[in-house]
Amino acid sequence: MEKTLILGLVLFVASIFNTTTDSHSLTVKVADLQNSKGTVLVALYNRDGTIPDEHFKDYYKKKIGEIVDRKTEVTFNNLPQGTYAISILHDENNNGKVDKKFMLPLPKEGVGFSNYDDFGLSNRPNFKKASFNLSKDTVVEVKIIYK
């Protein structure tokens, strides 16, 4: 009886101090950049209404990827399970923002979004379409689009 009580107490105390959370890694791969100039800004979002984010102010987490041979890869670690979306900028001039073409709303530099192969006025990026569920360690490839 005494051993059972001690064992129960040990298990109870261990459960109190067990702070293990269910966290995952997300690796984002980008290939086929039109050149190796600048860097690649990879922004991760976890709320509806945050994409598009031309000034990169509403992100959950952000990383800068170095370009090697026209491709890059970044990994976000310790992410809780949840719904996320990715926005990417091939920031050729390293100014941290989406530069626009003269008199047009189109970006000068390459951009990409998770779950998008193309975008335009009739197919504007949004969180709902770009989102995916993260419930395990995951690798996502995002296509860069140059307009």
Phi, psi and omega in degrees: 000315181295320178295320180295319179295316179295316179298317177298318179295318178298315179296321178297313180296319179298322180292330178292319184272357178279101183254021180297128176249157179277099181237155187224164174253150177230116177257128180250123179248137178229127180230174176061037172293150184288343175199180180253022179284148173070214181222176176242122178268122181245115181248136179249133184239149179225018180221142175297147178086005183263346178244136002284156184222073187302332183258004178050060179244340187254016184284159174275312176215152182220143176222154176250125179257135175281144181264129175228121180055044176064029176210163178210165178209133175228152179233130172260125181253162175057043177269134175289155176303140179168191181257129183225162172219155183238138172234137184229143175231126170277092186276080186298327181258007176055038177260000174074016180217162178278111177278141182255154175287149182305122176066012179230150178277009182273145180287144175284325183259165180289142176227161178204157180221144176302141179069013179241130172260342178197165176208164179185191182298327179269354180223057182290140178298141173212161185299317184301314182285327182277348188280158177210158181268130177255111180229003177201171175301131190223148172242128179237132174258129181245131180276132176271134182243127177250126182257000000 
